[in-house]
Amino acid sequence: MSERARMQAILHGRVQGVFFRDFTRTQAMRLALLGYVRNLWDGAVEVVAEGDREALESLLEELYVGPSSAGVEKIDLEWSQPSGEFSSFEVRYR
């Protein structure tokens, strides 16, 4: 049985206005992850995702690449136990 986990990632760089939220939602859904992505007021993007640890690590690899017009400079990352609060992966608008 695979380990389940929760990942919170704050992405810095050229990550807003480049379709990063839609890219992240598409990747998360492909990997059967639950959670959300949203823009932050300071220009960063927050991703909170729960699911299989290997799938979360795959998502993290995709986040470093991002869509073609993005430029991820840094990702602040936290791992924790899943809360089970999510039923889908969504784009949040605040």
Secondary structure, DSSP 8 states (H G I E B T S, - for coil): ---EEEEEEEEEEE-SSSSHHHHHHHHHHHTT-EEEEEE-TTS-EEEEEEEEHHHHHHHHHHHHH-STT-EEEEEEEEEE------SSEEEE--
